[in-house]
């Protein structure tokens, strides 16, 4: 299987695309913030802090394990803050950090783009010959 590389015009996108190491770092972060579950968690946490079980109820289809991994990764990247309260039973809340909140606007813009362009994309898909 041939490995694909991303080729972008750096003058249009930014100097960070000129360096292969920077490009890889950007792609790693795009993998995190473009992940289905990350988008869902950011959306769920937008109104404010939430406990794990409430997140499970809010995010349709997420498994316990996937939510745990997603929250751990987001906390590791500084996008989500985990606060454990010394109560019995233990209470843990998750909330977006300032950095995490800065994702709301670009994700909202992307969602608006998808909504605006979905009919054209569906039309293109319908007219594309099957690969079979």
Buried (B, 14 or more C-beta within 10 A) or exposed (E): EEEEEEEEEEEEEEEEBEEEEEBEEBEEEEEBBEBEBBBBBBBBBBEEEBEBEEBBEBBEEBEEEBBEEBBEBBBEBEBBBEEEEEEEEEEEBBBBBEEBBEBBEEBEEEEEEEEEEEEEEEEEEEEEEEEE
